[in-house]
Amino acid sequence: MITMEEIIKTYAGNIRRARQNKKVTQAVMADKIGITEKYWSDIETGRKPCSLDTLVAIANALEIEPYELLLPENKAINYDTRRAKIVMKQLKDNFSEMVDTLGQFLEENN
């Protein structure tokens, strides 16, 4: 079973890579979603977890789907295969349920 620390490490690394691929600074991205640069840095380095609302805002600012931030780095999806398209549709359809479940987990463990 995956731990909360592993989830945070995964999305933190994915946020960093996605931001660096866009060639934008932490300050620009933080401003775009209305958080401080320090908080963005803390999220991106995994020092602080973020709310699911913030995670969705970050994904939107990075112009990616929120679930992509939760995919392990070594589990890249080939979007061109039929199976991958089916899985991606299922992930999109079930994302709200996953957000609710993670939200409940965070509330119970804070």
PAZAPA-4460 file (N, C-alpha, C; in steps of 0.05 Angstrom, whole numbers, plus 32768, in hexadecimal, padded with zeros to 4 digits):
% residues 110
    n_x    n_y    n_z   ca_x   ca_y   ca_z    c_x    c_y    c_z   seq   type   mol
   8011   7FE8   8000   8000   8000   8000   8012   8019   8000     1      M     A
   800A   802D   7FF1   801A   8045   7FEF   8016   8057   8007     2      I     A
   802B   8064   8010   8029   8075   8027   8025   8092   801F     3      T     A
   801C   80A2   8031   8017   80BF   802C   8032   80CC   8024     4      M     A
   8047   80C4   8031   8062   80CF   802A   8069   80CA   800D     5      E     A
   8063   80B1   8003   8068   80AA   7FE8   8057   80BB   7FD4     6      E     A
   803E   80BF   7FDC   802C   80D0   7FCB   8038   80EC   7FC9     7      I     A
   803F   80F7   7FDF   804A   8112   7FE0   8064   8114   7FCF     8      I     A
   8076   8100   7FD3   808F   8100   7FC4   8089   80FE   7FA6     9      K     A
   8075   80EE   7F9E   806E   80EB   7F82   8064   8104   7F76    10      T     A
   8050   8111   7F83   8045   8129   7F76   8059   8140   7F78    11      Y     A
   8069   8141   7F8D   807D   8156   7F8F   8091   8155   7F77    12      A     A
   809B   813D   7F72   80AE   813A   7F5B   80A1   813F   7F40    13      G     A
   8087   8137   7F3D   8079   813C   7F24   8074   815A   7F20    14      N     A
   806E   8168   7F36   806A   8185   7F34   8084   8192   7F2B    15      I     A
   809A   818B   7F38   80B4   8197   7F31   80BB   8192   7F13    16      R     A
   80B8   8179   7F0B   80BF   8172   7EEF   80AC   8181   7EDB    17      R     A
   8093   8182   7EE1   8080   8190   7ECF   8086   81AE   7ECD    18      A     A
   808D   81BA   7EE4   8093   81D6   7EE4   80AD   81DB   7ED5    19      R     A
   80C1   81CB   7EDA   80DB   81CF   7ECC   80D8   81CA   7EAE    20      Q     A
   80C7   81B7   7EA6   80C2   81B3   7E89   80B5   81CB   7E7C    21      N     A
   80A5   81DA   7E8B   8099   81F2   7E81   80AB   820A   7E82    22      K     A
   80C2   8206   7E8F   80D7   821B   7E92   80CC   8234   7E9F    23      K     A
   80BD   8230   7EB5   80B3   8246   7EC5   80BD   8244   7EE2    24      V     A
   80BE   825A   7EF0   80C9   825A   7F0B   80B3   8253   7F1F    25      T     A
   80BC   824C   7F37   80A9   8246   7F4C   8098   825F   7F52    26      Q     A
   80A5   8276   7F51   8097   8290   7F57   8080   8294   7F43    27      A     A
   8085   8290   7F2A   8070   8294   7F16   8059   8281   7F1B    28      V     A
   805F   8267   7F20   804A   8254   7F24   803A   8259   7F3E    29      M     A
   8049   8261   7F53   803B   8267   7F6C   8028   827E   7F69    30      A     A
   8031   8293   7F5B   8020   82AA   7F56   8008   82A2   7F46    31      D     A
   800B   8291   7F33   7FF6   8288   7F21   7FDF   827B   7F31    32      K     A
   7FE5   826D   7F47   7FD0   825F   7F56   7FCA   826D   7F71    33      I     A
   7FD8   8283   7F77   7FD2   8292   7F8F   7FDD   8287   7FA9    34      G     A
   7FF5   827B   7FA7   8003   8273   7FC0   801E   8280   7FC0    35      I     A
   802C   827E   7FD7   8047   828A   7FD8   805B   8279   7FCA    36      T     A
   8071   8285   7FC2   8086   8276   7FB6   8092   8262   7FCA    37      E     A
   8093   8269   7FE3   809D   8257   7FF8   808C   823E   7FFA    38      K     A
   8071   8242   7FFA   805F   822B   7FFC   8062   8219   7FE3    39      Y     A
   8064   8226   7FCB   8068   8216   7FB3   8082   8206   7FB6    40      W     A
   8097   8212   7FBF   80B0   8204   7FC3   80AD   81ED   7FD6    41      S     A
   809F   81F2   7FEC   809A   81DC   8000   808B   81C5   7FF4    42      D     A
   8077   81CB   7FE3   8068   81B6   7FD6   8079   81A7   7FC2    43      I     A
   8088   81B6   7FB2   8098   81AA   7F9D   80AF   8199   7FA8    44      E     A
   80B9   819F   7FBF   80CE   818F   7FCB   80C3   817A   7FDE    45      T     A
   80A9   8179   7FE2   809D   8165   7FF4   809F   816C   8011    46      G     A
   80A8   8184   8018   80AA   818B   8034   808F   818F   8041    47      R     A
   807B   8198   8031   8060   819B   803B   804C   818F   8027    48      K     A
   8039   8181   8032   8023   8177   8020   8011   818E   8019    49      P     A
   8002   818B   8004   7FEF   819F   7FFC   7FD3   8193   7FFC    50      C     A
   7FBF   81A4   7FFC   7FA3   819B   7FFB   7F9E   8191   7FDE    51      S     A
   7F89   8182   7FDC   7F82   8179   7FC1   7F79   8190   7FAF    52      L     A
   7F6D   81A4   7FBB   7F65   81BC   7FAB   7F7E   81C9   7FA0    53      D     A
   7F93   81CB   7FB0   7FAC   81D6   7FA7   7FB9   81C5   7F92    54      T     A
   7FB8   81AB   7F95   7FC3   8198   7F82   7FB5   819B   7F67    55      L     A
   7F9B   819E   7F67   7F8C   81A3   7F4E   7F93   81BD   7F42    56      V     A
   7F96   81D2   7F52   7F9E   81ED   7F48   7FBA   81EB   7F3B    57      A     A
   7FCC   81DD   7F48   7FE7   81DA   7F3D   7FE6   81CC   7F22    58      I     A
   7FD7   81B6   7F21   7FD4   81A7   7F07   7FC9   81B9   7EF1    59      A     A
   7FB4   81C8   7EF8   7FA8   81DA   7EE4   7FBC   81EF   7EDB    60      N     A
   7FCB   81FA   7EEE   7FE0   820F   7EE7   7FF6   8202   7ED5    61      A     A
   7FFC   81E9   7EDA   8010   81DB   7ECA   8004   81D0   7EB0    62      L     A
   7FEA   81D3   7EAD   7FDC   81CA   7E95   7FDE   81AC   7E91    63      E     A
   7FDB   819D   7EA7   7FDA   8180   7EA7   7FC2   8177   7EB7    64      I     A
   7FBB   815E   7EB5   7FA5   8152   7EC4   7FAF   814D   7EE1    65      E     A
   7F9F   8152   7EF5   7FA8   814D   7F10   7FB2   8131   7F16    66      P     A
   7FA6   811D   7F0A   7FAF   8101   7F10   7FCB   80FD   7F06    67      Y     A
   7FD4   810C   7EF3   7FF0   8109   7EE9   8004   810F   7EFE    68      E     A
   7FFD   8120   7F11   800F   8127   7F27   8012   8110   7F3A    69      L     A
   8000   80FC   7F39   8001   80E6   7F4C   800D   80CD   7F3F    70      L     A
   8015   80CE   7F26   8021   80B7   7F19   803F   80B5   7F1F    71      L     A
   8048   809E   7F28   8064   809A   7F2D   8075   80A1   7F14    72      P     A
   808C   80AD   7F18   809D   80B5   7F02   80A3   809F   7EEF    73      E     A
   80A8   8087   7EF9   80B0   8071   7EE7   8098   8063   7EDC    74      N     A
   8080   806E   7EDF   8068   8061   7ED5   805B   8073   7EBF    75      K     A
   806B   807E   7EAE   8061   808F   7E98   804D   807F   7E87    76      A     A
   8038   808D   7E7F   8023   8081   7E6F   8027   8087   7E52    77      I     A
   8026   8072   7E41   8026   8076   7E24   8009   807C   7E1D    78      N     A
   8003   8095   7E17   7FE8   809E   7E12   7FDD   8094   7DF7    79      Y     A
   7FED   8088   7DE7   7FE5   8080   7DCD   7FD9   8064   7DCB    80      D     A
   7FDC   8055   7DE0   7FD1   8039   7DE0   7FB4   803A   7DE7    81      T     A
   7FA5   8027   7DDD   7F88   8025   7DE2   7F84   8021   7E00    82      R     A
   7F93   800F   7E0C   7F90   800A   7E29   7F95   8023   7E39    83      R     A
   7FAA   8031   7E32   7FB1   804A   7E41   7F9A   805E   7E3F    84      A     A
   7F8E   8060   7E27   7F77   8073   7E24   7F60   806B   7E36    85      K     A
   7F5B   8051   7E38   7F45   8047   7E49   7F4C   804D   7E66    86      I     A
   7F64   8048   7E6E   7F6D   804D   7E8A   7F6B   806B   7E90    87      V     A
   7F74   807C   7E7E   7F73   8098   7E82   7F56   80A2   7E85    88      M     A
   7F44   8097   7E75   7F28   809F   7E77   7F1D   8097   7E93    89      K     A
   7F24   807F   7E9B   7F1C   8076   7EB6   7F27   8087   7ECC    90      Q     A
   7F40   808F   7EC9   7F4D   80A0   7EDD   7F3E   80BB   7EDE    91      L     A
   7F39   80C6   7EC7   7F2B   80E0   7EC7   7F0F   80DD   7ED3    92      K     A
   7F01   80C8   7ECC   7EE6   80C3   7ED7   7EE6   80BF   7EF5    93      D     A
   7EFB   80B3   7EFF   7EFC   80AC   7F1B   7F0D   80C0   7F2C    94      N     A
   7F17   80D5   7F20   7F28   80E8   7F2E   7F1A   80F5   7F46    95      F     A
   7F01   80FC   7F42   7EF2   8109   7F58   7EF0   80F6   7F70    96      S     A
   7EEB   80DD   7F6B   7EEA   80C9   7F81   7F05   80C7   7F8F    97      E     A
   7F1A   80C7   7F7F   7F35   80C4   7F8A   7F3B   80DD   7F9B    98      M     A
   7F34   80F5   7F92   7F39   810D   7FA1   7F2A   810C   7FBB    99      V     A
   7F11   8103   7FBB   7F02   8101   7FD4   7F0F   80EE   7FE7   100      D     A
   7F18   80D7   7FDD   7F25   80C3   7FEE   7F3F   80CE   7FFA   101      T     A
   7F4F   80DB   7FEA   7F68   80E7   7FF4   7F62   80FD   8008   102      L     A
   7F4D   810D   8002   7F45   8122   8015   7F3D   8117   8030   103      G     A
   7F2E   8101   8030   7F26   80F4   8049   7F3E   80EA   8058   104      Q     A
   7F51   80DE   8049   7F69   80D3   8055   7F79   80EA   8062   105      F     A
   7F7C   8100   8055   7F8B   8117   8060   7F7D   8122   8078   106      L     A
   7F63   8124   8078   7F54   812E   808F   7F57   811C   80A7   107      E     A
   7F57   8102   80A2   7F59   80EE   80B8   7F75   80ED   80C3   108      E     A
   7F89   80F5   80B4   7FA5   80F2   80BC   7FB2   810D   80C3   109      N     A
   7FA3   8122   80C6   7FAF   813C   80CD   7FAA   8142   80EA   110      N     A
***
